[in-house]
């Protein structure tokens, strides 16, 4: 999965969530391509929980394009699954993804930023039996 060395998408070791690990600079075009791949994998496996690890990536998208992505592109693109819970894992000092989280949540997506892996995974698994 994920041919580009700047990211990879795979199933977590416990098989309960999809992991998308991103590196480098991110923009809405890359995020859309990778989101579609992660959602397709999730649909095939029946998994609606995703960990988006951007601890080695920075959002470089201008604010207006981030808004358009969240409110138009995500809503209009076939292949974006509904009901997916996304935990975005960022570096503690990185706030480049904060606006994207806000507008994406406002657009109706279940996405939350976390600054530590354990909290992100707890959020993903909080209502799955036998965590």
Buried (B, 14 or more C-beta within 10 A) or exposed (E): EBEEEBBBBEBBEEEBBBBBBBBBEBBBEBBBEBBBBBBBBBEEEEBBBBBBBBBEBBBEBEEEBBBBBBBEBBEEEEEBBEEBBBBBBBBEEBEBBEBBBBBBBEBEBBBBBBBEEEEBBEBBBEEEEEE
